[in-house]
Amino acid sequence: MVIDHNIQDKQEINFKYYLGRSRRKKFKVVLDRDMEYGKWVDFIDASRESFELYFSSQSIVTTNKTPIDDNSIKKRILKIDTIDEDASVYIRLVSPTVVEYVVAYEDEIESSNYLTDIKKIEIKV
């Protein structure tokens, strides 16, 4: 009898990319491929109307020393509806190629009290 342990263990497929931002012209990982789905992570402050989301499928970026202009790193510019210096942009993984982001205060993100609607984007190279 052949047993497919992937189905039996109901393991989820990992996210396909490392997500991060530019810090001192290097790729800084904020969400890695092993993050659990559905968990909000503080990404950046919500003080501007747009922000840059960098991503790569290459594990070399986990060193946080890869130059941001490396060919393996891609960028998306995302807009937010509410600018608030006291709030943050939170990101969560939804599926192997989809993330959601929202603006919220730190003490209200867990209670699903957001300043903006949740926005969904697909990440692909």
C-alpha positions, 0 to 999 in steps of 0.5 A: 500500500502506498501512502501519500504523507503530504496528503495525510499530514495536510501540509500547506505549500510554503509561500514562494517568495521572500518579502522585504524592503530596502534598508541601506540599499540591501534587501531586508527580509520581513516575511520569509517562505516559512511564515504561517498563512493568515498572521499579520506582520508589521511591515512599514509605517503608514506615513506615506501614500505608497510603499515599496514591497521587494520580493525574491525567490532566491534564498541568498536574500536571507543574509540581508546583505544582497544589494537591492538592485540584484537581478533576482529581486523584484519590486512592487509599489503599493498604495495606501488609502489612509496616511497616519504616522501612528499607524503601520502597514501590515502584511499577511500571506494568504496563499503561495503567491498572494498577500494582503495588506492593511493599515492599522494601529498596533493595538488594534490589528489583532481585533481586526479593527483596520483603518483601510480595507484589506487589499490583496495582491498576487506576487509573481516574477 
